[in-house]
Amino acid sequence: MGEIFAGRYELVDPIGRGGAGTVWRAWDHRRRRYVAAKVLQQSDAHTLLRFVREQSLRIDHPHVLAPASWAADDEQVLFTMELVRGGSLAHLVGDYGALPPTFGCTLLDQLLSGLAAVHAEDVVHRDIKPANILLDCTGTGRPHLRLSDFGISMRKGEPRLTETNYVVGTPGYFAPEQMLEAEADFASDLYAVGLVGLHLLTGRKPDAQALFGEYEHGLPAAPEGVAEPLWQVLGQLLQPDPAVRFRTATGARKALAAAAELLDRDATVEQEAVEVFDHIGQLPGGFGPDGPLRPAPPGPDTAAGAATGTDAGAAGAATGTGGGTGSGTVAGSGTAGTAAEETAAGAAPAAAPAPGAAPAPRPSDTGSFPLQPPAAVPAAAATAAQPVPQQPATPPAAPPRPGPYSAAADQGTCASPAYGYPAGPPGAVRPAAPPAHGPAPARRPGPPLKVAVPMLLVALLCLATGVWALSAAA
């Protein structure tokens, strides 16, 4: 089984690795489902600050994959998000190369929709690239992407966590103003969307620096494999001047929808169907679709440590449930089972109590058991069996009295000093009562004479000394 993090998340297997940490498939024991857990590799102050920023981001949108929860265990921290199984756009282009125009338009429309929700929260992503855009496993159906990895995102107005003159992001996806040490803004994210769109439609990563030089004389010609209507949208997203680009992601999305209507759909029907398949793979051994494959916990009738009444009685922890026979079965929870449970557990069923018999004793709060009263005996026999207070000089040998947890007590009999010897089982021989003797002579109260006489003399001497002292003083 995997390591259980913070008592809740059980790490199953690694499914990705980034600059800040490793992404694991994990089982959430509280919500009973698999999630993606990003475990930070470092715990320095800079990394923790970025972690706090990322895990605090809460954007509820179908095309945004934001952190859902976080946990800390000793010096390690992680945050979790929904598990997305279809890989990333980088995997998709690596498998199929250039994507069909209509398929690419669908992906770009969803990306701009999610980015509009991010910008509505005044957040700049700053790291939009194919590897950070994940796909649900939809097969050959309509694709569904999720914008993820907000590790270096920044809310507008928050202080920077990097030094001045230091550009944050992925080389090849920087906007020109970022290379000129300007602060990243919404327009920088839109420039990265244009580069991603060009990557999807051409099947290769664009050369941002060369593309920047082509804009010296205005909008360049459409690259090979990119339809003219789509290039009009992508070309405006890739303008070097941020003021010339689309101002919002919603505006770019409207322009893309209009360009998609102008595409020659018949030319894209015969192209290869794109399938988004599972990139995570099967679960490792010991895990199933419903979580870790552990044996079911024992029920109340089959709990480990169950003991019969005889064994528990010998340990001073249980009593029988069948009129003092001691054959009840006690489960691990400490409660006595019913007759059906006793039979199922392998213990002999208890004998039914006789009519009018006293109920079986119940344990007290401390686990001890009261002594049972003796069986009823005739008055004559009881009188003969009563011992007298005076013991004989040489009493006859008598069998030892059974204690409350001895074998005799387990068989339904017990001894009590207040009642003498109880009636034993049929056929048993009762020990003879000790002979009676006359009462001992009564002793007079007070100390003996050999002590009282000296004390009286000392008292008289003290009295005489006191009288003399008073006379002398007068």
C-alpha positions as CSV (number, residue, x, y, z in Angstrom):
1,M,0.0,0.0,0.0
2,G,1.0,3.6,-0.5
3,E,2.1,6.2,2.0
4,I,-0.8,7.9,3.7
5,F,-0.3,11.6,3.7
6,A,-1.8,13.6,6.6
7,G,-4.1,10.7,7.5
8,R,-6.3,11.3,4.4
9,Y,-4.5,11.0,1.1
10,E,-2.9,7.7,0.2
11,L,-0.3,8.2,-2.6
12,V,-0.7,5.5,-5.3
13,D,1.8,6.2,-8.1
14,P,3.5,9.2,-9.7
15,I,1.8,10.5,-12.9
16,G,3.7,13.7,-13.6
17,R,6.6,15.8,-12.6
18,G,7.2,19.6,-12.7
19,G,9.6,22.2,-11.5
20,A,7.9,22.6,-8.2
21,G,7.0,19.1,-7.3
22,T,5.7,15.7,-8.3
23,V,2.1,14.9,-9.2
24,W,0.7,11.7,-7.8
25,R,-2.5,9.7,-8.2
26,A,-3.8,9.5,-4.7
27,W,-6.8,8.0,-2.9
28,D,-8.9,10.4,-0.8
29,H,-10.1,8.4,2.2
30,R,-12.6,11.1,3.1
31,R,-14.3,11.6,-0.2
32,R,-13.7,8.0,-1.4
33,R,-12.3,8.9,-4.8
34,Y,-9.0,9.2,-6.7
35,V,-7.5,12.7,-7.0
36,A,-4.3,14.2,-8.4
37,A,-2.0,15.3,-5.5
38,K,0.9,17.7,-6.2
39,V,3.7,17.1,-3.5
40,L,6.2,20.0,-3.2
41,Q,9.8,18.9,-3.6
42,Q,11.1,21.9,-1.6
43,S,9.9,23.6,1.6
44,D,11.9,26.9,1.4
45,A,10.0,30.1,2.1
46,H,9.9,31.1,-1.6
47,T,8.3,27.8,-2.7
48,L,5.9,27.9,0.2
49,L,4.7,31.4,-0.7
50,R,4.0,30.3,-4.3
51,F,2.2,27.2,-2.9
52,V,0.0,29.4,-0.7
53,R,-0.9,31.5,-3.7
54,E,-1.7,28.5,-5.9
55,Q,-3.7,26.6,-3.4
56,S,-5.7,29.7,-2.5
57,L,-7.0,30.0,-6.0
58,R,-10.6,28.9,-6.3
59,I,-12.1,29.2,-9.8
60,D,-15.2,27.1,-10.5
61,H,-15.2,26.7,-14.3
62,P,-15.5,23.6,-16.5
63,H,-12.4,24.5,-18.4
64,V,-10.2,25.4,-15.4
65,L,-8.5,22.9,-13.1
66,A,-7.8,24.8,-9.9
67,P,-6.7,23.3,-6.5
68,A,-9.5,21.8,-4.4
69,S,-7.8,21.2,-1.1
70,W,-4.4,21.0,0.6
71,A,-2.7,19.2,3.5
72,A,0.6,19.4,5.4
73,D,2.4,16.5,7.1
74,D,5.6,17.4,9.0
75,E,7.8,19.2,6.5
76,Q,5.8,18.1,3.4
77,V,2.9,19.9,1.8
78,L,0.6,19.0,-1.0
79,F,-2.6,20.2,-2.7
80,T,-5.1,18.2,-4.6
81,M,-7.2,18.7,-7.7
82,E,-9.5,16.6,-9.9
83,L,-7.8,13.7,-11.6
84,V,-7.7,14.3,-15.4
85,R,-6.7,11.2,-17.4
86,G,-6.4,12.3,-21.0
87,G,-2.9,13.7,-21.0
88,S,-2.1,17.2,-22.2
89,L,-2.2,19.1,-25.5
90,A,1.5,18.3,-25.8
91,H,0.7,14.6,-25.7
92,L,-2.0,15.0,-28.3
93,V,0.2,16.9,-30.8
94,G,2.9,14.4,-30.2
95,D,0.5,11.6,-31.1
96,Y,-1.2,13.1,-34.1
97,G,0.8,16.1,-35.3
98,A,-1.2,18.9,-36.8
99,L,-4.8,18.8,-35.7
100,P,-7.8,19.3,-38.0
101,P,-8.9,23.0,-38.1
102,T,-12.4,22.3,-36.6
103,F,-10.9,20.2,-33.8
104,G,-8.3,22.9,-33.1
105,C,-11.0,25.6,-33.1
106,T,-12.9,23.7,-30.5
107,L,-9.9,23.4,-28.2
108,L,-9.0,27.1,-28.6
109,D,-12.6,28.1,-27.9
110,Q,-12.5,26.2,-24.6
111,L,-9.1,27.6,-23.7
112,L,-10.3,31.1,-24.2
113,S,-13.5,30.4,-22.2
114,G,-11.4,29.2,-19.2
115,L,-9.0,32.0,-19.5
116,A,-11.8,34.5,-19.5
117,A,-12.9,33.1,-16.1
118,V,-9.3,33.4,-14.8
119,H,-9.0,37.0,-15.9
120,A,-12.4,37.8,-14.3
121,E,-10.7,37.0,-11.0
122,D,-7.9,39.5,-11.8
123,V,-5.4,36.6,-12.1
124,V,-2.7,36.4,-14.8
125,H,-1.7,32.9,-15.5
126,R,1.8,33.7,-16.9
127,D,2.5,30.1,-18.0
128,I,0.1,29.1,-20.8
129,K,1.6,26.3,-22.9
130,P,0.4,22.9,-24.3
131,A,1.9,21.0,-21.3
132,N,-0.3,22.9,-18.9
133,I,-3.5,22.3,-20.8
134,L,-5.0,18.9,-19.8
135,L,-7.6,16.8,-21.5
136,D,-10.4,14.6,-20.2
137,C,-10.4,11.1,-21.6
138,T,-13.2,11.5,-24.2
139,G,-12.2,9.0,-26.8
140,T,-13.3,10.1,-30.3
141,G,-16.0,12.4,-28.9
142,R,-15.9,16.1,-28.4
143,P,-12.7,17.1,-26.6
144,H,-12.8,18.8,-23.2
145,L,-9.7,20.6,-22.0
146,R,-8.8,22.1,-18.6
147,L,-6.4,25.0,-18.0
148,S,-4.1,24.0,-15.1
149,D,-0.9,24.7,-13.2
150,F,-1.3,28.1,-11.5
151,G,2.1,27.8,-9.8
152,I,3.5,31.1,-11.1
153,S,0.1,32.9,-11.6
154,M,-0.3,36.3,-10.0
155,R,-3.3,38.3,-9.0
156,K,-3.0,41.8,-10.2
157,G,-1.9,44.2,-7.4
158,E,0.0,41.4,-5.4
159,P,3.7,41.9,-4.8
160,R,6.2,40.0,-6.9
161,L,7.9,37.0,-5.6
162,T,10.8,37.2,-8.0
163,E,13.7,39.7,-8.4
164,T,13.5,42.6,-10.7
165,N,14.8,41.9,-14.3
166,Y,13.8,38.2,-13.9
167,V,11.3,36.8,-16.3
168,V,9.0,34.1,-15.1
169,G,7.5,31.6,-17.5
170,T,8.5,29.0,-20.1
171,P,11.0,30.1,-22.8
172,G,9.3,30.2,-26.2
173,Y,6.0,31.3,-24.8
174,F,7.0,34.8,-23.5
175,A,5.2,37.8,-24.9
176,P,7.5,40.5,-26.4
177,E,6.8,42.9,-23.6
178,Q,7.9,40.3,-21.1
179,M,11.2,40.1,-22.8
180,L,11.5,43.9,-22.4
181,E,11.1,43.5,-18.6
182,A,7.5,44.7,-18.6
183,E,5.0,43.2,-16.1
184,A,2.9,40.4,-17.4
185,D,-0.7,41.3,-18.0
186,F,-3.9,39.8,-19.6
187,A,-2.5,40.6,-23.0
188,S,0.5,38.4,-22.2
189,D,-1.7,35.4,-21.6
190,L,-3.5,36.1,-24.9
191,Y,-0.2,36.2,-26.8
192,A,0.6,32.7,-25.3
193,V,-2.9,31.5,-26.5
194,G,-1.9,32.5,-30.1
195,L,1.3,30.5,-29.8
196,V,-0.6,27.5,-28.5
197,G,-3.1,27.8,-31.4
198,L,-0.3,27.9,-33.9
199,H,1.3,24.8,-32.3
200,L,-2.0,22.9,-32.6
201,L,-2.6,23.7,-36.3
202,T,1.0,23.3,-37.5
203,G,2.0,20.4,-35.3
204,R,5.3,22.0,-34.3
205,K,6.4,24.6,-31.7
206,P,6.5,28.0,-33.2
207,D,9.7,30.1,-33.1
208,A,8.5,33.2,-31.2
209,Q,11.6,35.2,-31.9
210,A,11.5,34.7,-35.6
211,L,7.7,35.4,-35.6
212,F,8.4,38.7,-33.9
213,G,10.7,39.7,-36.7
214,E,8.1,38.9,-39.4
215,Y,5.7,41.6,-38.0
216,E,8.1,44.5,-38.9
217,H,6.1,45.1,-42.1
218,G,2.6,44.3,-40.8
219,L,0.7,41.0,-40.5
220,P,2.7,38.3,-42.2
221,A,1.2,35.6,-44.5
222,A,-0.5,32.6,-43.0
223,P,1.9,29.8,-42.1
224,E,1.6,26.6,-44.1
225,G,-1.4,24.4,-42.9
226,V,-3.3,27.3,-41.3
227,A,-6.5,28.4,-42.9
228,E,-6.7,32.1,-43.7
229,P,-9.8,32.8,-41.5
230,L,-8.0,31.2,-38.5
231,W,-4.8,33.1,-39.2
232,Q,-6.7,36.4,-39.0
233,V,-7.5,35.6,-35.4
234,L,-4.2,34.0,-34.4
235,G,-2.3,36.8,-36.2
236,Q,-4.0,39.4,-34.1
237,L,-3.3,37.5,-30.9
238,L,0.4,37.4,-31.9
239,Q,0.8,41.1,-32.5
240,P,4.0,42.4,-30.8
241,D,2.2,45.5,-29.6
242,P,-0.2,44.6,-26.7
243,A,-2.5,47.5,-27.7
244,V,-3.2,45.9,-31.1
245,R,-4.2,42.5,-29.7
246,F,-7.6,41.5,-28.5
247,R,-8.3,43.3,-25.3
248,T,-10.1,40.4,-23.7
249,A,-10.3,36.6,-24.0
250,T,-14.1,37.0,-24.7
251,G,-13.4,39.2,-27.6
252,A,-10.9,36.8,-29.1
253,R,-13.4,34.0,-28.6
254,K,-16.1,35.8,-30.5
255,A,-13.7,36.4,-33.4
256,L,-12.7,32.7,-33.4
257,A,-16.3,31.6,-33.6
258,A,-16.9,33.8,-36.6
259,A,-13.7,32.4,-38.3
260,A,-14.8,28.8,-37.6
261,E,-18.0,29.5,-39.6
262,L,-15.9,30.3,-42.7
263,L,-13.9,27.1,-42.6
264,D,-14.5,24.5,-45.4
265,R,-15.9,21.7,-43.2
266,D,-15.9,19.3,-46.1
267,A,-12.1,19.5,-46.4
268,T,-11.7,18.4,-42.8
269,V,-14.1,15.4,-42.7
270,E,-11.7,13.0,-44.4
271,Q,-8.9,13.8,-42.0
272,E,-7.9,11.3,-39.3
273,A,-10.2,11.1,-36.3
274,V,-8.5,12.3,-33.2
275,E,-8.9,10.1,-30.1
276,V,-8.1,11.3,-26.6
277,F,-7.3,8.2,-24.7
278,D,-6.2,7.4,-21.1
279,H,-2.6,8.4,-20.5
280,I,-2.5,7.5,-16.8
281,G,-2.8,3.7,-17.1
282,Q,-4.0,1.0,-14.9
283,L,-3.9,1.1,-11.1
284,P,-0.9,-0.7,-9.5
285,G,-1.4,-3.8,-7.4
286,G,-3.3,-3.4,-4.2
287,F,-5.7,-0.8,-5.6
288,G,-9.0,-1.1,-7.3
289,P,-11.6,1.3,-8.8
290,D,-13.1,1.7,-5.3
291,G,-9.9,2.3,-3.5
292,P,-7.2,0.2,-1.7
293,L,-7.9,-3.5,-1.7
294,R,-7.8,-4.2,2.0
295,P,-9.6,-7.1,3.8
296,A,-13.0,-6.1,5.1
297,P,-13.0,-5.3,8.8
298,P,-14.4,-8.0,11.1
299,G,-18.1,-7.7,12.0
300,P,-19.4,-7.8,15.6
301,D,-20.1,-11.6,15.3
302,T,-16.6,-12.5,14.0
303,A,-14.4,-9.9,15.7
304,A,-11.0,-11.1,16.6
305,G,-10.4,-11.9,20.2
306,A,-13.8,-13.4,20.9
307,A,-13.8,-15.7,23.8
308,T,-16.2,-18.1,25.4
309,G,-17.7,-17.4,28.8
310,T,-15.4,-20.0,30.5
311,D,-12.2,-18.4,29.1
312,A,-13.4,-14.9,29.9
313,G,-14.5,-16.0,33.3
314,A,-11.1,-17.4,34.1
315,A,-9.6,-14.0,33.2
316,G,-12.2,-12.2,35.3
317,A,-13.7,-10.4,32.3
318,A,-17.0,-12.1,31.3
319,T,-19.9,-14.1,32.6
320,G,-22.2,-16.7,31.1
321,T,-25.6,-15.9,29.7
322,G,-27.5,-19.1,30.4
323,G,-28.4,-19.2,34.1
324,G,-24.8,-19.4,35.3
325,T,-23.5,-22.0,32.9
326,G,-20.8,-19.6,31.6
327,S,-21.2,-20.7,27.9
328,G,-22.0,-17.3,26.4
329,T,-19.8,-16.0,23.6
330,V,-18.3,-12.5,24.1
331,A,-17.3,-10.5,21.0
332,G,-14.4,-8.1,20.8
333,S,-16.8,-5.2,21.6
334,G,-17.4,-6.6,25.1
335,T,-21.1,-7.4,24.8
336,A,-22.6,-10.8,25.2
337,G,-24.0,-12.4,22.1
338,T,-27.4,-14.0,21.6
339,A,-28.0,-17.8,21.5
340,A,-27.9,-17.8,17.7
341,E,-24.6,-15.9,17.7
342,E,-23.1,-18.3,20.3
343,T,-24.0,-21.2,18.1
344,A,-22.5,-19.6,15.0
345,A,-19.3,-18.7,16.9
346,G,-18.8,-22.3,17.9
347,A,-19.8,-22.1,21.5
348,A,-22.4,-24.6,23.0
349,P,-25.8,-23.0,23.4
350,A,-26.6,-22.1,27.0
351,A,-29.2,-24.1,28.9
352,A,-32.6,-22.5,29.4
353,P,-33.0,-21.2,33.0
354,A,-35.5,-22.9,35.2
355,P,-38.8,-21.2,35.9
356,G,-38.4,-18.8,38.9
357,A,-34.6,-19.0,38.8
358,A,-32.7,-15.8,39.7
359,P,-31.4,-13.9,36.6
360,A,-27.7,-14.2,35.7
361,P,-25.5,-11.6,37.3
362,R,-24.5,-8.6,35.2
363,P,-21.0,-7.0,35.3
364,S,-20.5,-3.7,37.2
365,D,-18.9,-0.6,35.7
366,T,-15.5,-1.8,36.9
367,G,-15.8,-5.2,35.3
368,S,-16.3,-7.2,38.5
369,F,-19.2,-9.5,39.2
370,P,-21.4,-9.9,42.4
371,L,-21.4,-13.2,44.1
372,Q,-24.5,-15.3,43.6
373,P,-26.7,-16.2,46.6
374,P,-26.7,-19.8,47.6
375,A,-29.4,-22.2,46.5
376,A,-32.4,-22.5,48.7
377,V,-32.1,-25.3,51.4
378,P,-34.5,-26.6,54.0
379,A,-34.6,-24.7,57.3
380,A,-33.5,-27.7,59.3
381,A,-30.5,-28.4,57.0
382,A,-29.6,-24.7,57.1
383,T,-29.7,-24.6,60.9
384,A,-27.5,-27.7,61.1
385,A,-25.0,-26.3,58.7
386,Q,-24.6,-22.9,60.5
387,P,-21.2,-22.7,62.3
388,V,-20.9,-21.3,65.8
389,P,-18.6,-18.3,66.4
390,Q,-16.1,-20.4,68.5
391,Q,-13.8,-22.5,66.4
392,P,-12.6,-25.9,67.7
393,A,-9.0,-26.4,68.8
394,T,-8.4,-29.0,66.1
395,P,-11.1,-28.5,63.5
396,P,-11.7,-31.4,61.1
397,A,-10.3,-31.1,57.7
398,A,-12.7,-29.5,55.3
399,P,-12.5,-29.0,51.5
400,P,-11.5,-25.4,50.5
401,R,-14.3,-23.0,49.8
402,P,-14.6,-22.2,46.1
403,G,-13.7,-18.6,45.2
404,P,-15.9,-16.4,43.0
405,Y,-13.8,-17.0,39.8
406,S,-12.8,-20.7,40.5
407,A,-14.0,-23.6,38.5
408,A,-16.9,-24.1,40.8
409,A,-18.0,-20.6,40.3
410,D,-17.9,-21.2,36.5
411,Q,-20.2,-24.2,37.0
412,G,-22.9,-22.1,38.7
413,T,-21.9,-22.2,42.4
414,C,-20.1,-19.7,44.5
415,A,-19.2,-19.2,48.2
416,S,-20.1,-16.4,50.5
417,P,-18.9,-15.9,54.1
418,A,-22.4,-14.6,55.1
419,Y,-24.1,-17.9,54.1
420,G,-21.7,-20.7,55.0
421,Y,-21.5,-23.6,52.7
422,P,-24.2,-23.7,50.0
423,A,-25.8,-26.8,48.8
424,G,-23.7,-28.5,46.3
425,P,-24.7,-30.5,43.3
426,P,-26.8,-33.7,43.7
427,G,-24.8,-36.5,45.4
428,A,-22.2,-34.2,46.9
429,V,-21.2,-34.8,50.6
430,R,-21.5,-31.7,52.8
431,P,-18.7,-31.3,55.3
432,A,-19.6,-31.8,58.9
433,A,-20.3,-28.7,61.0
434,P,-17.7,-28.0,63.7
435,P,-18.8,-29.0,67.3
436,A,-20.2,-26.3,69.5
437,H,-18.5,-25.1,72.8
438,G,-19.7,-23.0,75.7
439,P,-19.1,-19.3,75.8
440,A,-15.7,-18.1,77.0
441,P,-15.5,-16.4,80.5
442,A,-16.1,-12.7,80.4
443,R,-13.2,-10.4,81.1
444,R,-13.5,-7.3,83.4
445,P,-12.8,-4.0,81.7
446,G,-9.7,-2.0,82.5
447,P,-5.9,-2.7,82.6
448,P,-4.5,-5.6,84.5
449,L,-3.5,-5.2,88.2
450,K,0.2,-5.3,87.5
451,V,-0.1,-2.2,85.4
452,A,-2.8,-0.4,87.4
453,V,-1.0,-0.5,90.8
454,P,2.2,1.2,89.6
455,M,0.3,3.9,87.8
456,L,-1.8,4.6,90.9
457,L,1.4,5.0,93.0
458,V,3.0,7.3,90.5
459,A,-0.2,9.5,90.5
460,L,-0.2,9.7,94.3
461,L,3.5,10.7,94.3
462,C,2.8,13.5,91.8
463,L,-0.1,14.7,94.0
464,A,2.0,14.9,97.1
465,T,4.8,16.8,95.3
466,G,2.3,19.3,94.1
467,V,0.9,19.9,97.6
468,W,4.4,20.4,99.0
469,A,5.3,22.8,96.3
470,L,2.2,24.9,97.0
471,S,2.9,24.9,100.7
472,A,6.5,26.0,100.2
473,A,5.4,28.9,98.0
474,A,2.9,30.2,100.6
